[in-house]
Amino acid sequence: MGQSRHSLDSLSKTTLSLIGYVWASTVTKADKSEQRSKKSTLAHRLNCSPAQLAIAWCLAHPHVTSVILGASTPAQAAENAQALKLRSLLTTEIMHELDQILANKPEDVFDFRKS
């Protein structure tokens, strides 16, 4: 036990972070391309850009408390603002479809006040 503990101590936090990053990037790299394609297809179905879909998702998602946007150009700011109109199109079914595409939906938080 002492020797393995020493081995772990000798690894720097940076090294461990890089190992984790490399592992995560190899595991998810192929999935990201498919995920990007599915998001683009859904955005096309809703007649919007993927960026607008992402902003509208943030606006509609109950676990997101605020949406802070940045824009490099006035045109980009105008495009981002169009996501406000898209918000009403994100039905329960569309949100469920996005949850399946993203595969990162957090678990519901148990509310002790209601128990």
Secondary structure, DSSP 8 states (H G I E B T S, - for coil): -HHHHHHHHHS-HHHHHHHHHHHHHHHHHHHHHHHHHHHHHHHHHTTS-HHHHHHHHHHH-TT--------SSHHHHHHHHTHHHHGGG--HHHHHHHHHHH---------GGG-
